[in-house]
Amino acid sequence: MARTLSRGTRVTGAERTQLAAELAPRYASGESIRDLAAETGRSYGFIYNVLKEAGVPLRGRGGNTRRKKG
């Protein structure tokens, strides 16, 4: 379980790397960015950027992926 971070505080350097290391396997196992954001108390954009900076392959948006035939 990731720790709750104070909203508005800067997370840089080793702390950001450690946070990415905690969140990456959870995201890879199926948790959503929104769920991780809610649990840590940070924004969707913050979690997205941390995962992206860590080189985590991000999933598509989902929804209807079927195309019409013809």
MODELLER restraints for C-alpha pairs under 7 A, 6 or more apart:
rsr = mdl.restraints
at = mdl.atoms
rsr.add(forms.Gaussian(group=physical.xy_distance, feature=features.Distance(at['CA:2:A'], at['CA:22:A']), mean=6.66, stdev=0.5))
rsr.add(forms.Gaussian(group=physical.xy_distance, feature=features.Distance(at['CA:2:A'], at['CA:40:A']), mean=6.24, stdev=0.5))
rsr.add(forms.Gaussian(group=physical.xy_distance, feature=features.Distance(at['CA:3:A'], at['CA:40:A']), mean=5.92, stdev=0.5))
rsr.add(forms.Gaussian(group=physical.xy_distance, feature=features.Distance(at['CA:4:A'], at['CA:39:A']), mean=6.60, stdev=0.5))
rsr.add(forms.Gaussian(group=physical.xy_distance, feature=features.Distance(at['CA:4:A'], at['CA:40:A']), mean=4.17, stdev=0.5))
rsr.add(forms.Gaussian(group=physical.xy_distance, feature=features.Distance(at['CA:4:A'], at['CA:41:A']), mean=5.61, stdev=0.5))
rsr.add(forms.Gaussian(group=physical.xy_distance, feature=features.Distance(at['CA:5:A'], at['CA:40:A']), mean=5.72, stdev=0.5))
rsr.add(forms.Gaussian(group=physical.xy_distance, feature=features.Distance(at['CA:5:A'], at['CA:41:A']), mean=5.91, stdev=0.5))
rsr.add(forms.Gaussian(group=physical.xy_distance, feature=features.Distance(at['CA:5:A'], at['CA:42:A']), mean=6.89, stdev=0.5))
rsr.add(forms.Gaussian(group=physical.xy_distance, feature=features.Distance(at['CA:7:A'], at['CA:41:A']), mean=6.54, stdev=0.5))
rsr.add(forms.Gaussian(group=physical.xy_distance, feature=features.Distance(at['CA:7:A'], at['CA:42:A']), mean=6.21, stdev=0.5))
rsr.add(forms.Gaussian(group=physical.xy_distance, feature=features.Distance(at['CA:20:A'], at['CA:50:A']), mean=5.95, stdev=0.5))
rsr.add(forms.Gaussian(group=physical.xy_distance, feature=features.Distance(at['CA:20:A'], at['CA:51:A']), mean=6.05, stdev=0.5))
rsr.add(forms.Gaussian(group=physical.xy_distance, feature=features.Distance(at['CA:20:A'], at['CA:54:A']), mean=6.31, stdev=0.5))
rsr.add(forms.Gaussian(group=physical.xy_distance, feature=features.Distance(at['CA:24:A'], at['CA:51:A']), mean=6.44, stdev=0.5))
rsr.add(forms.Gaussian(group=physical.xy_distance, feature=features.Distance(at['CA:24:A'], at['CA:56:A']), mean=6.51, stdev=0.5))
rsr.add(forms.Gaussian(group=physical.xy_distance, feature=features.Distance(at['CA:33:A'], at['CA:44:A']), mean=6.28, stdev=0.5))
rsr.add(forms.Gaussian(group=physical.xy_distance, feature=features.Distance(at['CA:33:A'], at['CA:47:A']), mean=6.48, stdev=0.5))
rsr.add(forms.Gaussian(group=physical.xy_distance, feature=features.Distance(at['CA:33:A'], at['CA:48:A']), mean=6.67, stdev=0.5))
rsr.add(forms.Gaussian(group=physical.xy_distance, feature=features.Distance(at['CA:34:A'], at['CA:44:A']), mean=5.80, stdev=0.5))
rsr.add(forms.Gaussian(group=physical.xy_distance, feature=features.Distance(at['CA:37:A'], at['CA:43:A']), mean=5.48, stdev=0.5))
rsr.add(forms.Gaussian(group=physical.xy_distance, feature=features.Distance(at['CA:37:A'], at['CA:44:A']), mean=5.46, stdev=0.5))
rsr.add(forms.Gaussian(group=physical.xy_distance, feature=features.Distance(at['CA:37:A'], at['CA:47:A']), mean=6.12, stdev=0.5))
